[in-house]
Amino acid sequence: MIRTNFIASLKLMAMGMAGIFAFILLFYGLVLALIRLFPEKPPADAGGRQSGS
């Protein structure tokens, strides 16, 4: 009985870890899609100078 519960808990843990991994991959894909849809634009009044120095 203890071994059966242990095996069941390992299966449940594996399903949970797979769910977390899938969510992270989905979130990463969404971030990449947003970066491609809305690329960063350079400042309008850069003038060839760097600020700060």
C-alpha positions, 0 to 999 in steps of 0.5 A: 500500500505504501509503495502504491501511494508512492508511485501514485504521488510520483505520477501526480508530481510528474504531471504537475511539473509537466504543467508548469513546464508547459506554462513556462513555454507558453509564456515564453512564446507569448513574450517572443510574439509580442517582441516581434509584433511590437519592436522597439523604436529608436528615440525620435530626437536622438541626434547622433548623441549618447546621453549620460556622458 
